[in-house]
Structures are given as C-alpha cells and as structure tokens.
Amino acid sequence: MSIQANVENLLILLNYPVNESTKNQLDGIVDNTNSFYDFANHIFNLEDELKKVDATIAMSNSKPYLKLKCNSKKDIVIEDFKTLIESWSDKYKVEIEKVENKNTYYIIGKNS
C-alpha cells in the first residue's frame, strides 16, 4: 500500500494539524522546493528512519523549506543522523543545506 504524497498527508505524517494555516505554510514550502513531488513519496520512509536516530522532519519557521533536525546530543547518534540524511539525499538526488552550528538541514529540492 502506498500513501499519496499530498499536502494533507504530509501534514499528518509530520504531526501538524490540518488547517488553513498549516496547509498554506506547506504549500509555500512545496512551491519553494525544486521539484518537490519528484521525491515527496520518499519523505515518508525518511521520517520512519529519522525516528531511530532521535530526529524529525518539520516545517521551518525561518525559511520556506522542510528541515531535518537531530534532537540528540550524543555524538554517535548525530553521526548516524548525518550519515542517514546524506545517504537519503544521494540516493534520491535531493539537495540539502546544513544550518550553521546546528544539527539541522534544509531540504532545498531535487538536484538538477
């Protein structure tokens, strides 16, 4: 069974309420993220994997992107997080951008 990657399903996956405000915010992220729907279905699997390393996917409040954030302070877990997202981004050809001095990355979009 495959879950369709649409705004409402993504909001549910990311544990946001489905309302006009969150739909508008995610719509803006989709519009700003290069070829979002080319890799959107893979976000569902990524979310499952991130839970294993105390990390999440969330909507950024400072930039119009989804962000990947590791909540752990343990070096080994942080390294596993980095390896996981780098592997995911390489596999699906998704550009990510590291936030300076944080264990956070933005999903920029599909590599050209």
C-alpha positions as a printed Julia matrix, in Angstrom:
112×3 Matrix{Float64}:
  0.0    0.0     0.0
  1.33   3.41   -0.97
  0.43   6.69    0.66
 -0.07   9.59   -1.7
  2.28  12.48   -1.03
 -0.06  15.45   -0.87
 -0.18  18.41    1.48
 -2.71  16.91    3.89
 -0.96  13.53    4.15
  2.4   15.21    4.68
  0.98  17.36    7.46
 -0.4   14.27    9.17
  2.95  12.48    8.78
  4.76  15.43   10.34
  2.24  15.64   13.22
  0.82  19.03   12.27
 -2.88  19.87   12.47
 -4.52  20.01    9.07
 -5.88  23.54    8.88
 -5.66  26.52    6.53
 -2.57  27.95    8.23
 -0.5   24.76    8.07
 -1.74  23.93    4.56
 -0.71  27.4     3.39
  2.69  27.09    5.04
  3.33  23.68    3.47
  2.03  24.89    0.09
  4.64  27.67    0.26
  7.34  25.12    1.07
  6.26  22.91   -1.84
  6.3   25.9    -4.21
  9.77  26.94   -3.0
 11.32  23.45   -3.1
 12.65  22.48   -6.53
 10.7   19.51   -7.97
  9.21  18.68   -4.57
  6.83  16.0    -5.77
  9.64  14.14   -7.59
 10.9   12.94   -4.2
  7.97  13.63   -1.85
  6.97   9.96   -1.51
 10.42   9.22   -0.11
  9.82  11.64    2.78
  7.5    9.06    4.36
 10.32   6.49    4.6
 12.81   9.11    5.71
 10.56  10.1     8.62
 10.48   6.47    9.8
 14.27   6.2     9.63
 14.82   9.54   11.39
 12.82   8.37   14.41
 15.51   5.75   15.01
 18.14   8.49   15.48
 16.03  10.91   17.56
 15.44  13.19   14.58
 12.42  14.72   12.89
 11.2   16.47    9.78
  9.48  19.78   10.4
  8.39  22.93    8.62
 10.91  25.69    9.14
  9.61  28.95   10.55
 12.62  30.92    9.31
 12.92  29.64    5.71
 10.35  28.17    3.33
 11.74  24.62    3.48
 11.29  21.39    5.33
 14.02  20.88    7.86
 15.66  17.73    9.16
 16.66  18.1    12.79
 18.51  15.8    15.16
 17.42  16.26   18.76
 20.12  14.1    20.33
 23.26  15.47   21.98
 25.13  12.15   21.64
 27.94  12.29   19.08
 27.31   8.77   17.8
 23.62   9.49   17.21
 24.44  12.79   15.47
 26.87  10.95   13.17
 24.21   8.34   12.39
 21.79  11.17   11.6
 24.26  12.82    9.21
 25.01   9.52    7.5
 21.31   8.76    7.14
 20.32  12.06    5.56
 23.39  12.2     3.32
 22.63   8.68    2.09
 18.97   9.59    1.54
 19.82  12.78   -0.33
 22.37  10.97   -2.54
 20.01   8.1    -3.29
 17.1   10.34   -4.32
 19.27  13.18   -5.69
 17.89  15.72   -3.23
 19.86  18.83   -2.33
 20.17  19.57    1.37
 21.71  22.57    3.09
 23.31  22.44    6.54
 22.31  25.1     9.05
 25.46  26.57   10.55
 26.3   25.41   14.09
 23.22  23.17   14.33
 22.34  19.54   13.68
 19.76  20.74   11.19
 19.48  20.6     7.4
 17.02  22.14    4.94
 15.6   20.15    2.04
 16.27  22.52   -0.87
 14.94  20.38   -3.69
 15.78  17.95   -6.44
 19.3   18.22   -7.85
 19.25  19.4   -11.43
